[in-house]
Amino acid sequence: MHTFTGPGNYTIKVTVRDTSGTIDSGTVSVLVGQPAGISSYIPYILVLAVGLGAVGIVYFYRWRKRKASSGGIQVASGHEPAKKR
């Protein structure tokens, strides 16, 4: 968990590694404002923002990998593409 020193726009770099060892990264922008009586929730909101960014990066990476391996046809996970007749 990270605590910001003050309000402002921050860019967080997120790096993920899949089970095959492939690494990908991306950034998440976070706008931190002055606490308005909910200062105890700010760390949870930041963790949520970073977590959602990481999930988005992993999803996009795996979608791109599936698309490339299926010849450009998007295939739902666990299913084989229909064969041409």
Secondary structure as the mmCIF struct_conf table of DSSP 4:
data_model
#
loop_
_struct_conf.conf_type_id
_struct_conf.id
_struct_conf.beg_label_comp_id
_struct_conf.beg_label_asym_id
_struct_conf.beg_label_seq_id
_struct_conf.end_label_comp_id
_struct_conf.end_label_asym_id
_struct_conf.end_label_seq_id
BEND BEND1 THR A 5 PRO A 7
STRN STRN1 GLY A 8 ARG A 17
TURN_TY1_P TURN_TY1_P1 THR A 19 SER A 20
STRN STRN2 ILE A 23 VAL A 32
BEND BEND2 GLY A 37 GLY A 37
HELX_RH_3T_P HELX_RH_3T_P1 SER A 39 TYR A 41
HELX_RH_AL_P HELX_RH_AL_P1 ILE A 42 SER A 69
TURN_TY1_P TURN_TY1_P2 SER A 70 GLY A 72
TURN_TY1_P TURN_TY1_P3 SER A 77 GLY A 78
HELX_LH_PP_P HELX_LH_PP_P1 GLU A 80 LYS A 84
#
